[in-house]
Amino acid sequence: MKNTATTDILKIVGYIVACFLLAALLTPSFYQIGKGFAEATIARDTADNVSWLASKARKAGFETYFKRMLMLSAVILIVPLIFSLKLKVDPRKLRESRWSIYLPEVVRDQNIGQPLVKTNSRLRQFFTGLALAALSFVLMGFLLLKLGWFHFHADFNAAMFCKAIQRALAPALIISGIEELLFRGALLGIFLRAFQARTAILLLSLLFAAVHFLQPPSGIRVTDPGTLASGFEMLQLIGARFLQPQAMLYEFTTLFLVGLILAHARFGTAALWLSIGLHAGWILAFKVFKKIAYREPDLPEKYDLFIGDLLTEGLIPLGTLLLTWAFLYPFIRSIKSHDPD
């Protein structure tokens, strides 16, 4: 069993590497296609949705195209990964796991990992996750503003705030839906068949953190986006992040904790609604706060321990996530059954 588990882990590592390599190959071509599409629509009277897409393609940098191609690669390559993994035929029943103490009765006796189940409480789960994530982030933002470490932009007003929410809502829902289907839906389901619950959740959380940590930061530049080699140049720039100890310590740790919380939400409810709500709430709050406030430029370096240049770095974001998890735990324990629709 140990050899099988080791082989499965190596295959998953290979899957990650293949995703980045495929993204590096696809990005230059799609970058050119996107920019060409944007230019072709400038002087034309097009439908609103086409104009919106063209505007996004025109404004997006090479790093944004790389992120989208990385997500596409993950979706494409998940199929061969599923077929390559030699999953256990008869994994241990969930009732025998200490994690099952608060699981819905309908999934405790399953012997095929942990299937997703239908639930009548899907809206309650989704909006609870959304509210918990967003409100905890609001509390963190309020603290940072009160401390004087962040400030509202000079032109901040109610209209600006509403516009920021409007612009952030769709990306938050789309990104959270896709990522939860991939990570907590497909991949966690695979991991739960291949490993014991605790190992599966830890491995998936590490995978989630690694994939997000190795995405290119906004504003990063390659020498010539038009060349086929530009995608691999982007890989070199991303790999250089491993040489930044502070980013490794704070940002990777935060991402790992986010992965744990989302996996706990999915595993504890045997559904994706709670994890999608949490994920969407964090993205929504992050994007809105980023639009309406900025970090104090003259903040001494000693405060980097508490909050970094990004809102995902430092002890305060970590504490905020732990607070969210603490409020989330009793809600998960309160979900006792999943009645089919």
C-alpha positions in Angstrom: 0.0 0.0 0.0 2.9 2.4 0.7 4.3 1.8 -2.7 1.0 2.5 -4.3 0.6 5.7 -2.3 4.1 6.8 -3.2 3.4 6.2 -6.9 0.1 8.1 -6.7 1.9 11.1 -5.1 4.6 11.0 -7.9 1.8 11.0 -10.5 0.2 14.0 -8.8 3.5 15.8 -8.8 3.8 15.0 -12.5 0.4 16.3 -13.1 1.3 19.7 -11.6 4.5 19.9 -13.6 2.6 19.0 -16.8 0.0 21.7 -16.1 2.7 24.4 -15.9 4.5 23.1 -19.0 1.3 23.0 -21.0 0.4 26.5 -19.8 3.8 27.7 -20.9 3.2 26.3 -24.4 -0.3 27.6 -24.7 0.1 31.1 -23.3 2.0 32.8 -26.1 -0.5 31.7 -28.8 -3.5 32.6 -26.7 -2.0 35.9 -25.8 -1.6 36.8 -29.5 -5.1 35.6 -30.2 -6.6 37.6 -27.4 -4.8 40.8 -28.3 -5.7 40.3 -32.0 -9.4 39.8 -31.0 -9.3 43.0 -28.9 -7.8 45.1 -31.7 -10.3 43.7 -34.2 -13.3 44.9 -32.2 -12.0 48.5 -31.5 -13.7 50.1 -34.5 -16.7 47.8 -34.6 -20.2 48.1 -33.1 -20.4 44.8 -31.2 -22.7 43.3 -28.6 -22.1 44.3 -25.0 -20.8 40.9 -23.9 -18.3 40.9 -26.9 -17.2 44.4 -26.1 -16.7 43.4 -22.4 -14.6 40.4 -23.4 -12.6 42.4 -25.8 -11.9 45.0 -23.1 -10.7 42.3 -20.7 -8.5 40.8 -23.4 -7.0 44.2 -24.2 -6.2 45.1 -20.6 -4.9 41.7 -19.5 -1.2 41.3 -19.2 0.8 38.2 -20.2 0.7 37.0 -16.6 -3.1 37.0 -16.7 -3.2 34.9 -19.8 -0.7 32.5 -18.1 -3.1 32.1 -15.1 -6.0 31.3 -17.4 -4.0 28.8 -19.4 -2.8 27.2 -16.2 -6.4 26.7 -15.1 -7.4 25.3 -18.5 -4.4 22.9 -18.4 -5.5 21.7 -15.0 -9.0 20.9 -16.4 -7.6 19.2 -19.5 -5.0 17.0 -17.7 -7.3 16.0 -14.9 -8.8 13.3 -17.1 -5.5 11.4 -17.8 -4.6 11.8 -14.1 -7.9 10.1 -13.0 -7.2 7.2 -15.3 -3.6 6.8 -14.3 -4.2 6.7 -10.5 -4.6 3.2 -9.2 -7.3 3.9 -6.6 -8.1 1.5 -3.8 -10.9 -0.9 -4.7 -12.3 -1.0 -1.2 -11.1 2.0 0.9 -11.8 2.2 4.6 -15.3 3.2 5.4 -15.8 6.8 6.5 -17.4 5.7 9.7 -14.1 4.3 10.9 -12.4 7.7 10.5 -12.2 10.1 13.4 -13.2 12.8 10.9 -16.6 11.2 10.5 -17.9 12.3 13.9 -19.9 15.1 12.4 -20.5 13.7 8.9 -24.0 13.4 7.5 -25.4 9.9 8.2 -26.0 9.4 4.5 -22.3 9.3 3.7 -20.8 7.6 6.7 -21.2 4.1 5.4 -19.9 4.8 1.9 -17.0 2.7 0.9 -16.1 4.6 -2.3 -14.2 7.5 -0.8 -16.7 10.2 -0.2 -19.1 11.0 -2.9 -20.8 14.4 -3.2 -24.4 14.3 -2.1 -27.4 16.5 -2.9 -28.7 18.6 0.0 -31.7 20.8 0.7 -29.5 23.2 2.6 -27.3 24.2 -0.3 -28.3 27.9 -0.2 -27.9 28.1 3.5 -24.4 26.5 3.2 -23.4 28.8 0.3 -24.5 32.1 1.9 -23.2 31.1 5.3 -19.8 30.5 3.7 -20.0 33.7 1.8 -21.0 35.7 4.9 -18.4 34.2 7.2 -15.5 34.8 4.7 -16.6 38.3 3.7 -17.4 39.5 7.2 -14.1 38.2 8.6 -12.2 40.0 5.9 -14.2 43.2 6.6 -13.2 43.0 10.2 -9.6 42.6 9.2 -9.9 45.6 6.8 -11.5 47.7 9.6 -8.6 46.8 11.9 -6.0 47.8 9.3 -7.7 51.1 8.6 -8.0 51.9 12.3 -4.3 51.1 12.9 -3.5 53.5 10.0 -1.7 50.8 8.1 -4.1 51.1 5.2 -6.1 54.1 3.9 -9.1 54.7 1.7 -8.4 56.2 -1.6 -8.9 59.9 -1.8 -11.9 59.5 -4.2 -13.6 56.8 -2.1 -17.4 57.1 -1.8 -20.5 54.9 -1.8 -20.7 54.7 -5.6 -17.1 53.6 -5.8 -17.7 50.9 -3.2 -20.8 49.6 -5.1 -19.0 49.6 -8.4 -16.1 47.6 -6.8 -18.6 45.0 -5.6 -20.3 44.8 -9.0 -17.1 44.3 -10.8 -15.8 41.7 -8.3 -18.9 39.6 -7.9 -18.9 37.7 -11.2 -15.1 36.8 -11.1 -15.5 35.7 -7.5 -18.4 33.4 -8.3 -16.8 32.0 -11.5 -13.3 31.4 -10.1 -14.6 29.9 -6.9 -16.9 27.6 -8.8 -14.3 26.3 -11.2 -11.6 25.9 -8.5 -13.9 24.1 -6.1 -15.1 21.7 -8.7 -11.5 21.0 -9.6 -9.8 20.9 -6.2 -12.5 20.0 -3.7 -14.7 18.2 -6.2 -12.5 16.1 -8.5 -9.1 16.0 -6.8 -10.3 15.6 -3.2 -12.6 12.8 -4.3 -9.6 11.1 -5.9 -7.4 11.7 -2.9 -10.0 10.3 -0.5 -10.0 7.0 -2.5 -6.2 6.8 -2.6 -5.4 7.9 0.9 -6.8 8.1 4.4 -8.9 11.2 5.1 -6.3 13.2 7.0 -3.5 12.5 4.5 -5.8 13.3 1.5 -6.8 16.7 3.0 -3.2 17.6 3.9 -1.9 16.6 0.4 -4.6 18.4 -1.4 -4.1 21.6 0.7 -0.4 21.5 -0.1 -1.2 21.1 -3.8 -3.7 24.0 -3.7 -1.1 26.2 -2.0 1.7 25.3 -4.4 -0.4 25.9 -7.5 -1.6 29.3 -6.3 1.8 30.3 -4.9 3.5 29.6 -8.2 1.2 31.7 -10.2 2.8 34.9 -11.6 2.2 38.1 -9.5 0.4 40.9 -11.3 2.7 43.2 -13.2 5.4 40.7 -13.9 6.9 41.2 -17.4 8.5 38.9 -20.0 11.0 40.1 -22.6 8.9 39.4 -25.7 5.4 38.0 -25.2 5.2 37.3 -28.9 7.8 34.5 -28.9 7.1 30.8 -28.1 9.8 30.9 -25.5 8.0 33.6 -23.5 5.9 31.0 -21.6 9.0 29.3 -20.4 10.5 32.6 -19.4 7.4 33.1 -17.3 8.1 29.8 -15.6 11.6 31.0 -14.7 10.2 34.2 -13.2 7.7 32.2 -11.2 10.3 29.7 -10.0 12.3 32.6 -8.6 9.6 33.0 -5.9 11.2 30.1 -4.1 14.1 32.4 -3.5 12.0 34.8 -1.5 11.9 33.4 2.1 9.3 35.9 3.3 6.8 35.0 0.5 7.4 31.3 1.2 6.8 31.8 4.9 3.7 34.1 4.9 1.9 33.7 1.5 2.4 29.9 1.2 1.3 29.4 4.8 -1.8 31.5 4.2 -2.7 29.6 1.0 -2.1 26.2 2.8 -4.5 27.3 5.6 -7.1 28.4 3.0 -6.8 25.0 1.4 -7.3 23.2 4.7 -10.4 25.3 5.6 -12.0 24.7 2.1 -11.2 21.0 2.3 -12.7 20.8 5.8 -15.8 22.5 4.5 -16.2 20.1 1.6 -15.4 17.0 3.6 -17.6 18.0 6.6 -20.7 18.6 4.5 -20.1 16.1 1.6 -21.0 19.0 -0.7 -19.3 21.9 -2.4 -21.8 24.7 -1.5 -20.1 25.7 1.7 -16.6 25.7 0.2 -17.7 27.7 -2.9 -19.4 30.3 -0.6 -16.2 30.6 1.5 -14.0 30.9 -1.6 -16.2 33.4 -3.3 -16.5 35.5 -0.1 -12.7 35.7 0.2 -12.2 36.7 -3.4 -15.0 39.2 -3.3 -13.7 40.9 -0.2 -10.1 40.8 -1.4 -10.9 42.4 -4.7 -13.2 45.1 -3.2 -10.8 46.1 -0.5 -7.9 46.2 -3.0 -10.0 48.7 -5.1 -11.0 51.0 -2.3 -7.9 51.1 0.0 -4.1 51.0 -0.2 -1.3 50.1 2.1 0.5 53.0 3.9 3.6 53.6 1.7 5.8 54.6 4.6 4.8 51.8 6.9 8.1 50.5 8.5 9.4 47.1 7.5 8.9 45.7 11.0 5.2 45.7 10.3 5.6 43.3 7.4 5.4 40.5 10.0 1.8 41.5 10.6 0.7 42.5 7.1 2.7 42.3 3.9 2.3 44.2 0.6 -0.5 41.8 -0.2 -3.5 41.1 2.0 -2.6 37.4 1.9 0.7 37.9 3.8 1.4 38.2 7.5 0.1 37.2 10.9 -3.1 39.3 10.7 -4.4 37.5 7.5 -3.5 34.1 9.2 -5.4 35.1 12.4 -8.4 36.2 10.3 -8.5 32.8 8.6 -8.3 31.0 11.9 -11.1 33.1 13.2 -13.2 32.2 10.2 -12.4 28.5 10.7 -13.4 28.8 14.4 -16.9 30.2 13.4 -17.2 27.6 10.6 -16.6 24.5 12.7 -19.8 24.6 14.8 -21.8 25.3 11.6 -20.3 22.1 10.0 -21.1 20.2 13.1 -24.7 21.4 13.0 -25.3 19.8 9.5 -26.6 16.4 10.5 -28.3 15.1 7.3 -28.4 15.6 3.6 -31.9 14.8 2.3 -32.1 14.3 -1.5 -33.9 17.0 -3.4 
